[in-house]
Amino acid sequence: MRPLPNLCSARAFRRVALLAGAGALALSLGGLSAGSAGASTAHASALKLPAERTSPTGNFFTLEAYDPPTSAKKPVANFKIKVCTSAHTPADTTIDPALFTLSLTKGAPVAESPLVASKPALGPTPLKPLKCAEGWLGFALAKGKTVAAVDKTISTLEYEYNGKISWDVG
């Protein structure tokens, strides 16, 4: 049996690999807003997006975007999250944003606040098996001297229900 001929030259292969790498980079940066591009570079080494976690109950949580605080006077951290249920999810399952908290390096965890979340905000959503819901979670933070100082206090986004899943942000 003869081997198949190589239909792609080495030069063409390198171009395809370069374009694939550029495309992957563009997709990874796609979740950043113009206001978050500079501040999110501080988190680039800690947080790779999208970041998927599986809950103890078998549902899938994907952190799709992080929009860090842009004001020191009224700092808000926003996270875009997608939740998908598994085939084994009970029919009465509801995703509740109140089960998300934001841990800080100093002080008590911050509860999710739908009033400060970017639009569309993730609200309490009933989910049948193999269905998804997505939206933004907002967290109002304490004032700081600078945006960078506020941003450094953010540690971990957490979801707790029948166990805990988390994303290291800072």
Phi, psi and omega per residue, in radians:
M1 nan 2.270 -3.111
R2 -1.541 2.494 3.081
P3 -1.199 2.673 3.101
L4 -1.218 2.545 3.130
P5 -1.205 2.648 3.092
N6 -1.359 1.931 -3.083
L7 -1.510 -0.046 -3.071
C8 -2.237 2.117 3.110
S9 -1.238 2.850 3.118
A10 -1.059 -0.676 -3.137
R11 -1.142 -0.783 3.126
A12 -1.132 -0.678 3.112
F13 -1.054 -0.770 3.126
R14 -1.102 -0.677 3.107
R15 -1.114 -0.777 3.126
V16 -1.084 -0.761 3.136
A17 -1.110 -0.715 3.116
L18 -1.112 -0.796 3.131
L19 -1.140 -0.673 3.102
A20 -1.108 -0.732 3.103
G21 -1.124 -0.735 3.115
A22 -1.132 -0.690 3.107
G23 -1.128 -0.733 3.110
A24 -1.101 -0.705 3.104
L25 -1.118 -0.764 3.130
A26 -1.091 -0.715 3.118
L27 -1.142 -0.676 -3.124
S28 -1.210 -0.490 3.120
L29 -1.563 -0.170 -3.069
G30 -1.067 -0.500 -3.125
G31 -1.399 -0.073 -3.123
L32 -1.503 2.386 3.024
S33 -1.548 2.915 -3.121
A34 -1.062 -0.640 -3.121
G35 -1.306 -0.358 -3.072
S36 -1.727 -0.145 -3.031
A37 -1.012 -0.798 -3.118
G38 -1.260 -0.795 -3.075
A39 -1.216 -0.552 -3.081
S40 -1.303 -0.259 3.113
T41 -1.142 -0.461 3.088
A42 -1.139 -0.487 -3.125
H43 -1.700 0.002 -3.030
A44 -0.999 -0.651 -3.105
S45 -1.361 -0.425 -3.078
A46 -1.623 -0.568 -2.996
L47 -2.170 1.982 3.093
K48 -1.833 2.158 -3.095
L49 -1.954 2.564 -0.091
P50 -1.256 2.628 -3.119
A51 -2.151 1.944 -3.088
E52 -1.714 2.440 3.044
R53 -2.281 2.658 3.064
T54 -1.947 2.238 -3.130
S55 -1.309 2.836 3.083
P56 -1.036 -0.395 3.119
T57 -1.569 0.049 3.039
G58 1.596 0.171 3.103
N59 -1.579 2.786 -3.046
F60 -1.925 2.204 3.140
F61 -2.032 2.136 -3.141
T62 -2.084 2.063 3.023
L63 -1.433 1.958 -3.028
E64 -1.669 -0.541 -3.105
A65 -2.702 2.658 3.068
Y66 -2.262 2.165 3.105
D67 -1.997 1.743 -3.057
P68 -1.243 2.925 3.124
P69 -1.013 2.474 3.089
T70 -2.055 0.005 3.127
S71 -2.369 2.418 3.080
A72 -1.468 -0.391 -3.104
K73 -1.422 -0.678 3.096
K74 -2.307 1.186 -3.066
P75 -1.271 2.332 3.100
V76 -2.365 2.346 3.022
A77 -1.889 2.251 3.141
N78 -2.075 2.458 3.139
F79 -2.274 2.231 3.054
K80 -1.610 2.178 -3.053
I81 -2.229 2.523 3.051
K82 -2.143 2.286 3.132
V83 -2.092 2.199 3.106
C84 -2.169 2.386 -3.139
T85 -1.546 2.783 3.118
S86 -1.628 3.081 3.107
A87 -1.185 -0.351 -3.083
H88 -1.701 0.128 -3.124
T89 -1.211 2.305 3.072
P90 -1.061 2.599 -3.067
A91 -1.091 -0.428 -3.086
D92 -1.661 0.389 -3.120
T93 -1.253 2.397 3.079
T94 -2.330 2.340 3.030
I95 -1.526 2.257 -3.096
D96 -2.142 1.978 -3.137
P97 -1.038 -0.386 3.134
A98 -1.133 -0.261 3.131
L99 -1.489 -0.009 3.077
F100 -1.689 2.412 3.026
T101 -2.351 2.792 3.094
L102 -2.060 1.993 3.119
S103 -1.432 2.507 -3.127
L104 -1.996 2.809 3.102
T105 -1.227 -0.478 3.092
K106 -2.354 2.339 3.085
G107 1.676 -3.138 -3.091
A108 -1.341 2.720 3.062
P109 -1.054 2.676 -3.128
V110 -1.819 2.313 3.110
A111 -1.394 2.654 3.100
E112 -1.153 2.468 -3.124
S113 -2.256 1.857 -3.115
P114 -1.073 -0.413 -3.109
L115 -1.206 -0.447 -3.117
V116 -1.845 -0.043 -3.105
A117 -1.230 2.530 3.014
S118 -1.091 2.816 -3.121
K119 -1.701 2.464 -0.051
P120 -1.393 2.327 3.112
A121 -1.328 2.563 3.053
L122 -1.387 2.103 3.116
G123 -1.898 3.053 3.051
P124 -1.021 2.144 -3.018
T125 -2.338 2.089 3.024
P126 -1.203 2.385 -3.128
L127 -2.264 2.152 3.036
K128 -1.430 2.933 3.097
P129 -0.970 2.449 3.110
L130 1.078 0.591 3.077
K131 -2.093 2.798 -3.115
C132 -2.260 2.717 2.999
A133 -2.443 2.536 3.097
E134 -2.537 2.731 3.132
G135 3.003 -3.057 -3.077
W136 -1.726 2.504 2.995
L137 -1.925 2.330 -3.136
G138 -2.058 2.504 3.139
F139 -2.317 2.038 3.095
A140 -1.414 2.200 -3.087
L141 -1.875 2.856 3.098
A142 -1.205 2.579 3.100
K143 -1.047 2.658 3.102
G144 -2.411 3.014 3.124
K145 -1.218 -0.670 3.137
T146 -2.435 2.851 3.082
V147 -1.074 -0.725 3.139
A148 -1.069 -0.690 3.135
A149 -1.132 -0.711 3.099
V150 -1.148 -0.795 -3.102
D151 -1.031 -0.622 -3.128
K152 -1.202 -0.301 -3.126
T153 -1.416 -0.270 -3.085
I154 -1.346 2.250 -3.077
S155 -2.014 -1.128 -2.956
T156 -2.522 2.303 2.974
L157 -1.537 2.269 -3.072
E158 -2.274 2.577 3.024
Y159 -2.231 2.222 -3.108
E160 -2.267 2.042 3.031
Y161 -2.848 2.037 -3.056
N162 0.941 0.705 -3.070
G163 2.128 3.030 -3.049
K164 -2.162 2.438 2.949
I165 -2.179 2.637 -3.061
S166 -2.633 2.798 3.064
W167 -2.244 2.123 3.070
D168 -1.302 2.116 -3.081
V169 -1.739 -0.810 -3.055
G170 -1.747 nan nan
